């Protein structure tokens, strides 16, 4: 048995979970999410969501814990939401936003303008003497990770000076430069 898959998910107050065939819909104060499932059965009993598989076939075993984690992320997302923070490390690196348009200066000849999807809220923080920070928040964990990875891909942190776009709290492996 999957250790994660057999754990029940408690449904918090203010969140409704509906199962229609292979589609699970979760509705809460932050928004609504739906997900298709196969190879597992999803049941709602006594304020808990249970994910069960019908056999010990390899495909079903591999998806048991995955689908339980996806449903848990959906419930946490519509109830509390998720946040990610990106830090711009480098001289002259700046970030500003106007609504959903994110304008980033990363040392290229032109600024990068990114139109962020409406499900993800963007906020930029620029304090004197500190690196600019981009704060992303959403109820959809998967979409939030994709947007954060896209922003990070514009200039990944390099191993010598650590310049680039990195997650707040991310530990980079640094290399020694040339030895004299």
Residue, then its C-alpha position, 0 to 999 in steps of 0.5 A: x500500500x502507498x503510505x501517502x495514498x491510504x491516508x484520508x484527507x479531512x475536508x475543512x469547513x467552507x470547502x465542498x468536494x464533489x465526485x462525478x465519475x472520474x472528475x473531482x471538483x473542489x470549491x472554496x473561498x479562494x476559487x474552484x479546481x477540477x481534476x480528472x482521475x483514472x485507475x483509482x476510486x475517490x470516495x467522500x465519507x464522514x467529512x473525509x476524502x478517501x482514495x482507493x485502488x481496485x487492484x495491485x497493478x503497477x499503474x494503479x499503485x503508481x497513481x495511488x499516492x499521486x492522486x491523493x496528493x493532488x486532491x490534498x493540494x486542491x483542498x489546501x489551495x482553495x482553502x488557504x492558497x499557495x505562495x512563492x517568492x523569487x529573488x533577483x540577485x544581481x546589480x541592476x536587476x529590477x522588477x515592477x508590475x502593473x496589474x498582471x504585467x510583470x516587467x523584469x530587467x535582468x541585464x539583457x538589452x531589453x526588459x522582459x515583459x510577462x503577462x501573468x495568468x489571472x489566476x496568479x496574483x503578482x506583487x513586487x517588493x523593492x527596498x533600498x539595499x536589498x534584492x528585489x522580490x517577486x511574490x506570486x500567490x494562487x490557489x492552483x499549486x501546479x499553475x503557480x509552480x509553472x509561472x515561477x519556473x518560467x520567471x526563473x528560466x529567464x536567468x537561472x542563478x549561476x554558480x560563481x557569483x550567484x547572480x540570477x533569479x532564485x527562490x527565496x531560501x534556495x541554497x545554491x551550490x557555489x563553485x570556486x573561481x580561478x585559482x591564482 
